[in-house]
Amino acid sequence: MERTASALTRFPSSARVRRVVAGAAAALAVGLAAAPVHAAAPLTIGYSDWPGFLAFQIAIDKGWFKQEGVDVNFQWFDYSASLDAFSAGKLDAVGATNGDALVTGASGAKNVMILLTDYSSGNDMIVAKPPIRSVEGLKGKKVGVEVGLVDHLLLDTALEKHKLKESDVTLVNAKTNELPQVLASSNDVAAVGAWQPNAGEALKRVPGSRPIFTSADAPGLIYDAITVNPVSLSSRKADWAKVLKVWYRCVAYVNDPKTQPDAVKIMSARVGLTPAQYLPLLKGTHLLDEAAAKKAFVKGDGLDSVYGSSVNADKFNVRNAVYKQSQDVNAYIDSALTDAP
């Protein structure tokens, strides 16, 4: 990220033009002491319409970052656009799935996941039109997905679990926020893979449609994270530790029955929904508190570990030519701030 203020300051002109040699050292000291101190530039974080990122809105609205002494500038995007902005060097960090963090890094935008916000627990769906009522019913059909992104992985997993291959269906590529319209308007598209609220919009637009496979059928398949430019992490580690502290405060606020109504009110307002409309979306996301995040950061081969989940995503990405070279998953994961006492 480019900084707009120089780390060096200029001496006042009076210190530069002193004519008395004997007073030069003292004048220089005074000039340095009087020079303005530039505050660190805000950490810029891209976030989008997903409960595991949107919970940060609570802290934004309530001023919790200021209370922790860290200046953070959250920038709102459509999900794929946020990844593009991070890749272009416009952000210090971005909210992304673990699989998409690998895709972003393979394309040249190195990043490291320092905070696991959640895993999807039902909010990612394969939504099918009637008369299809099962994954097996997709054989020979067209399925809309944003190719290479997270719900393409969900579809791949659904097919594998039901003894089908991707070649058994025909993929129709579209942006995730366009998929509800694709399902409603295309006579030959039988199903789409999308996350909430897009999945819910698809269900609303097509009477009789239903989810035939969701992320609740494969918990840990999709982790969501705040993934950071390694240069920003190295130079601002103390500030990033404060961001994590604020996140866990947000999770506690969401999970506490006394404060959850206010949390849902704040989150729903950001995306133009009522609290009643938003609450089901929140329940399809398993937010991770500090204890749960520490467990997910433990190395393991299964989906209960972000390492195992990311290896699975990496294999998917290579198999589907999202990128050619398998990624070193270990290089993308840093649990140090989460594990710190």
N, C-alpha and C positions, 0 to 999 in steps of 0.2 A: 504494500500500500504506500503511495506517495504521501509525504507529510507536507502540509502547507506552511508550516512554520519551521524556520531553521533552528537546529539545536544550539547554534552559536549566537551570541548577542553582540552587538556593537557597543563600543565604549561611547559615552557621551562626548560631544564635540569638545567640551571644556577640558576633558582629560587628554584629548588628542593634541590640543594646541597650546598646552602649557609651555611657557618660555623659560621657566626657572628650572634648570636641570636638577637642582637639589630637591625640588618638590615633586619630581616626576613619579617616583615610586609611590609616594603617598597618594597622589592624584589618581594613579592607576588603580590602587586599592579601593579608593572611594568610588571610582567609576564602575568597577566590577560589582561592588556591593549594591550600587544603585540601579544596575542594569535590570530590566524586567525579566522575570522568570516565565518562560513559556510553558503552560500546562501541556501534558501529553495529549496528543490528538485522541479523540474518542475512538474506542474500539467499534468498528462497523460490523454489524451482524445482519445477514440476510435471513428473513423468516417468511413463512408462507402459511397458507390455510391448512394447517394440520394441528390437532390438539396438542401434540407433543412439542410443537414450537410456539403455538399460540398462547400457551400458559404463561409465557414470558410477558404477555400483555398486562398481566396483573401487576408485575413489578414495574413495568413502564408507567402504568397509570398511577401507581401508588408511590412512586419515587424511591423505590427500594435500592436502586443502583446508586443514587446520590447518597443515600444513607450509608452505603458500604464504601463510599469514597471512590467509585469508579465511574468514569464517563463512558457511556455506551450509546451508540446511535444504531437503533434497529431500523432496517429498511425493508419495506413490504414489497413482495413480488409474487407472481405466479411461480409455482415450484421450479419448473425447468428454467425459467428466466433467472431465478436466484442462483442456480448452478452456473449459468452463463456469466453472470456478473462476478461470481467468485473466480471463475476461470480467467476472466479478463483483468483480474487484479484490483477490482473495485471494492472488495470486501476483505476484512480480516478473517471472517468466518461465515459459515452458512449452515443452516439446518438441512440435513440430508439423511437419507437412509444409508446404512453401512455399505450396501451394494453400489449405490450411486456415488459414494465417496471414492470407491475404487475406480469407477468410470471416470470421474473428474480427475483423479490423479494420473490415470493411464494416459489421459489426454494432455498432460503436462502441468496441471495445476496441483502441485503437491499439497497434501493436507493431512492432518492427523486428528483423529477423533479423541477428544478429551472429556466429553460429557455425553453419556447415554441418557437421552430424555425419556425414552419409552420403547416398548415394542408393540407392534400392531396386534390387536386382539379382536379382530372382527371388522375393522373399518376398511380393510382392503378386500374387495369382493370380485368374484366373477358373476356378473348379473346376466341371466339368460331370459330370452323371450319365451312365452309359451309356443309350442307345447313342450319345450325342453325342460326337463326336471332333474337332470343329473349331468355330471361331467361326461359320462359315456355318450350322452346325447349330442355332444359337440362333434363327434366324429363326422368328417366330411363337410363341416360347416365353416363359415367365416366368423372370425372373432376379432373384435376391435381392441387394440391395446396401443399404448405409446411404446413402440418397439425399443427395447434396451433399458427401459426404466422398470421400476419396482413391480408393477403389476403384470408385466411380461414374465418376471420371475415367478409370481404367484400362479399365473396360468401354467407355466412350465411344470411347477410343482404339482398342481392339481392333475394335470394330464399324467404325469409319472405315477402318482398315487393311484390312479385308476387305469394303469396299464395301457396308456395311450402315449403316442409320441407327438411332438410338435408338427411333424409332417402329416399327421392325421387331421389337422385343421389348416385353414388358410388365414394368415394374419392380415388384418387391415390396420395400417398404421395411422394414428391420429393423436393429436395432443389430448392429454387426459381431460382437460376441461371442455373438450369438444365431444367426448365420447357419449354423453347422454343423448345429444342430438343425433349422433351417428346411429345409435341403437334405435332411436325413434323414427328416423327418416329413411333408413336403408332397409329395404325389404329383404335383402339377402344376408345381412349381418345378424347372426343368431345370438350373439352374446358380446359383452365387453368386459374388460378388466379395468377397474378404477378404484380409487380411494375416496373416502368421504371428504366433502359432501357430494362429490360428483357421482359416486355410486348411488347415493340416495336420490339424486336428481334423475338418474337413469331409471330407477324403480318407479319414480313418480310419473315419468313421461310415458312409460310403456305399461299399460294395464295388464295385470297377470304375470308380470316379470317377477323373478325371484333370485336371490343369491344361491348359487349351487355349490360354491366353495368360497371360504373366506380365510383370512389370516388367523382366525381362531382355530382353524383346522390344522395349522402349522405354527404354533406359538414359537417365537424366536426366529422365524424365517426373516422377518423384517424388523431390524432395530433402527431407531432414529437417533441421530446424534448431532451435536454441535461439533463440526470439524473445522480446524483452524489452519491458517497458513503457518508453516513451521517457523518462519522468521518472526511473525507476530507472537507466537507462543514463546519463543526463546527470549525475546526482548521485553515481554510484558507478562511474564508468568504470574507475578503477584496479582495483577489485575484480572487475569483469567481465573485465578483461584476465587476471587470475589464474585465473578459471574456464576461459578458453580455454587457458591454459598447462596446466592440469590435464587438460583434455580430450585434448590431443595426447599427454600422457603415458599416458593410458588407451589411446589408439589404438596407441601403440608397444608397450604391454604385451600387447595382443591380438594384434598382428601378429608379435611375436617368437616364433619356434618354442619358445624355451626357457621363456617365461612364458605362452604361450597356454593350456596345460592349466589353469594356476591361474586365468587370466582366465575361461575357460569354466566352471570349477567355481563361481566366485563368481557369475557371471551366471545360470547355470542354477539355482543354489540359490534365488535371489531369486524365481523364478517356478515353483518346485516341479518342475523337470525334472532328469533326470540329464544330466551333461555330454555323453554320447553322443546323447541326444535333442536337446540344444540346439545342438550344433556345426553341423548342417545349416542351422538357422535363421540362425546367424551368417554362414554362407557365402553366404546370399542377400541380404546387406546389404554394400554397398561402403563401409566406413568411410573417412572422408576425413582424411588427415593434413594438416599445415599446407600443404605444397606443393600437394597436390591441391585443398584448399579455396581457396587463392589463385587457382588456375586457374578454378575454378567461379565465383568472384566476378567474373571479367573479363566485362565487358558483351558480350553477343552475342545473336543471334537464335535460335540452336539450343538443343537440350536439354542441351548440354554446359555451358551457362551458366545459373546460377540466374535470371538476368534473362529469358532466352528461355523457360525452363521456366515461370517465374511468369507471363509474358505469356500463354502457352498455357493455364495454369490459370485465369487471369482471364477469358479468352474463354469457357472451359468454364463457369465460374461464372455469367457473365452470360447465356450461351445457355440454361442450364438454370434460370434464375431463382433461383439460390442467393442472389444479390443483384442489384439493378437497375442500379446505377451502376458502370461500369468503374473499377477502382482504379488509382491511380498506383503502379505497381510499384516505381519508384525510391525512393519514400518508405518502403518496407518493407524495404529492403536497405541494410545499412551494413557495409562490409568494412574499416573503419578499423582495428579491433583485430586482425583477421586479417592485414592488410597491414603493420601496424606492424613496424619492424625489431626 
